[in-house]
Amino acid sequence: MDVAGAVRVYGYNALWRATGARRAGRALINALGAPDEELQVLAGIFLVRGADKAEPLLEEALARRKHLPEVITILADIGNPKYKPEFRRLADDADPAVADAARDALRVLEARQEAPASS
């Protein structure tokens, strides 16, 4: 793992979570495209944990087609069904990685919907 990169990602997360600084949140989105896969995973975990705060940033990345497979996966992990229409559209995307991520996201959202509510 790129230790310096990990320190930056942790710092961006701390700043974003504490202050809501969109620039720091966008840095987490940018880390989804890092050459180091562990940094991508770390940024993804932080974005999923930030759920409500992350959604506007993820929607922005979705609209810009930035790191689409990762963004789609994170939105599915957050679990908001409002993204189903967008995922259905992207399931036919010309980029196979995007289309696969969108189909997987639809399966995740369907599974969440079908799961019995825990008591």
N, C-alpha and C positions, 0 to 999 in steps of 0.2 A: 504494500500500500504506500502511496505517496503521502508521507507523514505531513509534510508542509501543506499539501492540498487538503488533507483531513483537518488540520488545524484551522485552515481558512473556512472550510465548510462548517465546522463547529462554531466558529466565530460568526459567520453569516447567520447561522440558525439562531444563535443567542441574541444577536442584534435584532433580527426579524421578529422573533417571538416576544422580546422585551419591549420593542418600540413600534413594531409594525412597519418598519422602514421597507418600502417596496423595493428599493435598490438592493437591499440584502436578500429579500425574497427572490428577486430576479436572479441574483447570483446563485441561489440554490437551483433555480430552473436551469441556468447555464451549466451547472455542475452535472446535470443529467447527461450532458454530452461530453463529459471528461473522458480522456483516453483510459483512465484507470477505472475499471468496472466497480471496484469497491467504493470509490468516491461517488459514482452514480447511485449505488445502492444506499449509501449514507444520506445523500441528498433526498432520495426518494422516501426514505423512512421519515426524515424530518418533515417533508411536505405532507405525507399522510397523517402524521401526528398533528400537524397544524391545520388539518381539514378545512374548517370554515374560513380561516385566514388565507389558506393556500388556494382555495377555489378561484378567486378572481385572477390570481397569477397564472394558474393552470389554464383558465379559460382564455387568457391573453395568449399564452403559448399555443394553445389549440388553434386559435384564429390565425396565428402567424405560421402554423405548421412547424413549430420548433420542437424538436425532440419528440415527435408525435408518438411513437410506440411507448416510450416511457411515460409521457403525459397521460395517455389513454389508460395505461395500467394503473397509474396513481389515482386517477379519477375513479376508476372501477373499485380500487381498494377503499377509497373514501366512501363509496357506496350510494351516492346520490342518484336516484333513478332519472333525474331530469336530463341526464346525458344520453339516455337510450337513443333518441332520434339521431343525434350526432354520431353515435357509435354505429348505428345501422347504416348511415350514409358512408361512413369511413370503412365499413366492412367490404365495400366494393372498390376501395382505393387502388390505384394503379401500383402503388408501392406495396409489395407483399408483406413487409414487416408491419406496416400500418394496418393493412387489412386483417392480418392475423391478430394483432393486438386488439383491434376493434371487436372481432368475433369473440376473442377470449373475454373481453370486458363485458360483452352482452351476456355471456354464460355466467360470469361472476355475479352480475346484477340479478339475473334470473334466479340463481341459486340462493341469493340473499333474500329475494322476495318469497321464495318457496319454503325457506327454512322456518320452522315454527318459532314463534317468539319465546324467548326464555323467560322463565318466571322468577 
